[in-house]
Amino acid sequence: MTSLSARISASQRTDRDLRSWQLGFGAIGIVYGDIGTSPLYAFREALKESPPGEATILGLLSLIFWALTLIVSLKYLIIILRADNHGEGGILALVALLMHSRPEKDRIGLLIVALGILGAALLYGDGAITPAISVLSAVEGLATTGHGLEFMVLPTSVVILVLLFALQKRGTYRLASWFAPIMFVWFVMIAILGVTSIVQTPHVLAALDPRYALAFLFTNGVIGFIVLGAVFLVVTGAEALYADMGHFGARPIRLAWFAIAGPCLLLNYFGQGAAVLADPGRAPDRFYALAPTWGLYPLIGLATLATIVASQAMISGVFSLTS
């Protein structure tokens, strides 16, 4: 009897683990679309404010590593995901959870509501800029091909965005089934590009030391503060981890980050930094500089698909919040 119970329990655990991995794979497309496409522009923008010296590169990478570790891994995945409101997440669910213990006209309660509205407004802002900056950053790869295609960047981006928003009224259920496979291929690809570059300049891994981040901030004054704002582009879309908890559950979202999204993002950022360390005079677009010449056009196409997925996920999230 005990043996039968043990087998049933083991079978249930196996089914639960399999279900978690299946949901985790689905979360790659919906939850991590926005943050997953940030390598297209985040490192480039952070590097604009400082000369690409070794101390700068290692300092920026250290800031990026610890931003992702402290904000995404620790704050959201370990702490915030514990605050579920009957299985639901998101800023409004958090406000409702906090208000359960407050009197109706309590001033602190009103402050909580005001902060909740502010948080919702920030999500609307993210939903407004994500499609534009993501798609444009992907299509800007055309300017790196050396074939004189710069003139196509803006009109191509506009056409993609117009079609994306025009399709909203027809629903996106059928398209959603492609989100996870596209983003999975995207994460694998950016990881491969990053590893290829890191192997050539392994010294870049020294940026794991937080002292490089602190030294960068304390030695650059106002510039360090400005760059820190650009560095936080690497965590844009992190609020989706909490907002989509009701769709996937906390465990699948954690699995997707620690097994796929997080490591792949870090490998690509460090790969971009390694490429600059090896050759500070490389092309301004650090992301596409990682790709071999023969793979540039396929990478542009994949990046465009990934940014469309990221934009759709953010648009859907804003629609859900509005509802």
N, C-alpha and C positions, 0 to 999 in steps of 0.2 A: 504493500500500500504506500509506504514511504517512498519506494523507488518510483512508483507510478506518479506520485505527486511531484517528485523531483523532476521527472521527465516532462510533465505538463508545464511546470514552472520554467524549465529551461527553454521549452518550445515557445512559451509566451514571451520570454525575454528576447529570443531570436527574432520573433515576429515584430516585437516592438523596436528592436534595433534596426531591422530592415526597413520598417516604416519610417524611422527617424532619418535614415540615410536617403530614402526616396524623397521625403519632404525637404531635406537639406539640399538635395540636387535641384529641386524646384526653386528653393530660396535663392540659389545663385543668380537666377534670371530676374527675379522680382526684387529681392531685398538688396542685392549687391550690385545692381546695374549702375547706379550713380557713382558710388565710391569706387567701383571697379574701373571706370573710365577716367578717373582723375589723373593717372600717369600721363595722359595726353597733354596736360597743360600745367599741372601743379608744380612740378620740379622746374619747368621752364620759367614760370612766373616768379618763383622764389629766387631764381638765379639772376633775374634781371636787375635786382637792386645792388648786387655785389660782384666784384671781379672774380672770375672762376679760379681762384688759388686753392691750394690744397686745404688750408685751414677753413676756407669758406665752404668747400664741397663737403668735407667731413662734418663740419658744423651743421650744414643744412640737412644732410642725411641723418645725423643724430637726432635733430629736431623732428624729422619726419618719422623716424623709427619710434621715438618715445611718444609722439603725438598719437600714432596708431595704437601703441601699446596701452597707454594710459587712458585715452578717450574711448577707443573702440573696444579693446579687449577687456580692460578693467572696468571702466565706467558703465558702458552699455551692456556688454555681454555677461559680466559677472555680477554687477550690482543692479542696474536698472531693470534688467529682464526679470528680476525677482518681484518687481512691483507690478504684478498683473491684476487687472480688475475683472475677475471672473473669466480669466483666460484672454482678455483683450488688452491691447497696449496702445501707445500713442499719447500725445500730449493731453487730449481731452479725457481719455480714460484715466490718466494720472491725476488730473484735476478732480474728476469725480471721486476717485479713491481718497484723495486728501480731504475732500469736502464732507465725506461721510461722518467725520468726527468733529466737524465745526458747526457752531450755531449759525442759523441762516443769515443774521445780520452782523456777525462778528467781523471786525475790521481785517483781521488776518485772513479770514475766509475771502473777503473781497479782494485782498491782495493776491491770494492764490488764483482767483478767477482772472484777475488782470494779467498775471504772469502767464496763465494758460492761453489767453487771447494773444499775448505777445509771441508765445511759442508757435501758435498756429500761424500768425502773420509771418514769422520767419520761414515756416515751411512753404507758405505761398511764394515768398521771395525766392526760395530755392527752386520751386517749381517753375518760376518765371525765367530764371537765368540758366538752369541746367540744359534744356533743349538747345538754346542758342549757343552757349559756350562749348558744349560737348560736341555737337554736330560740326560746328565751325572748326574746332580743333582737329577733328578727324579729317575733314576735307582739306584742311591746310596742308596735309601730306602731299597734295598735288604740286605744291610749290617747291617741294624738295626733290622732285624727280629730275630736274634739270632739262625738262622738255618744254619749258615756256608755258606751263599751264596755270600760272598764277591767276590769270584773268578768270578762270573757271571757278575759283574757290567760293567767292561770294554768291554768284547766281546758283551754283549747285547746292550750297547750303540752304538758300532761301527756298528752292524748289522742294528739297527734302522736308523742310519744316512745314511748308504749306500742305504737302501731301499727308504728313503725319497728323496734323490737326484736322485736316479734312476727313480723315478716316475715322475720327473719334465717334461720329454719330452712327457709324455702322457696327460699333462694338469691336472689341479686341480679343474676344475669347479664343478664336481660332489661331490668331497670331501668338497668343501667350504660350502655346505649346512649344513654340520655337525659342522662347526666351532663354530657358535653361541651357539647351545645347549650344546656342550661340555664345552665351557668356562663359560656358565651360571651355569651349575652344579658345575664346579670347584670353581667359586666365592662363591656360596652358601655354599659349603663344607668348604672352608677355613675360612669363616666367622663363621660358627657353631663351628669349632675347636677353633677359637680365643675366642669367647664368653664363651665357656665352661671353658677355662683357666682363663679368666679375672674375671669371677664370683667368682672363688676360691681365687684370689688375686687382689681385686679391687684397691688396693693402686697403682697399675701400672698406673692408669689414671692420676696420678699426673704429668706424663711426658708431658701432654698437655701444661704445663707451660714452655714457652721458656727459662726461666732462667736456667733450667736444661741443655739445649743445650749449652748455653753460658758458664755456669760453666764448662762443660765437655771440651769445646774447650780451655778455658783460663787456665785450671789447668793441662792439659796433654801435652802442648807444641807440639813437633814434632809428638808424638804419636797421639794427637788429630787431626792433619792435615792428617796423614796417614789414620786414621779411617774415616775421612770425605770423603776421596776418596772411601772407601768401602761403606759408607752410600749412595753415589750417585748411587750405583747399583740399589737402589729402584726405580729410575726414568729412568732406561734404557728402551728404546723403546718409551719414551714420544714423540719423534719427529714424530712418526706415527700418533699422533693426528692431526698434521698439514698436514702431507703428504697425508693422506687419506680424507681430507676435500672435495675434488672433488667427491669422491665416495659416501659419506654419508651426507655431509652438516654439518655446525657448530652446529646447534641445536641438532640433534641426538647424536653427539659425546659428547656434554656437558651433555645431559640427561643420557647417558650410564655411564659416569664417576660419576656424583653426585648421581645417584640413585643406582648404582650397584657396579661398579669397585672400586671407591675410598673408600667407607665405608667398603667393604669387605676386601680390602688390609690392611687398618688401623686396623681393628679388629684382623686380623691374626698376624700382627706385634706385636701389644700390647699383644696378647695371647702368642706369643713366649716369649716376655719379662716377662710376668707374670709367665710363667712356670719356667724360670730361677730364678726369685726372690723367688719363692716358694721352689725351690730345685736347688741351683747352681751346684750341681754335676750330673745333668741329662745328658743324652746322648749328645755327641757333635753335632749331627744333631738335631737342635732345632725344626725344622718343623715337622719331623716325630715323635718326642717325644710327640706332642700334640694328636696323634691318639691313641685310645684304641687298645689293642693287636688284637682283632678280626677284627678291621677295617684297619689294616696296609696294607695288600695285596691289598684290593680294592683301598685304597688311593694311593698306588704306581702305580697301573694301571691307575687311573684317572690322576695322575700327569704326567705320561708318555704321555697319550693322549693330555693333555693340552700343554706340551712342544713341541709335534709334531705340534700342531696348531700354537703355537707361532713361531716355526721355519719356518713353511710354510708361515706364514704372512710376516715374515722378508725377506725370499727368494723372495717372490712375489714383495715386495716393492723395493728390490734392482734391480730386473729384470725391473720393471717399470721405475726406475731411469735411468737404462742403456738405455732403449728404448728411 
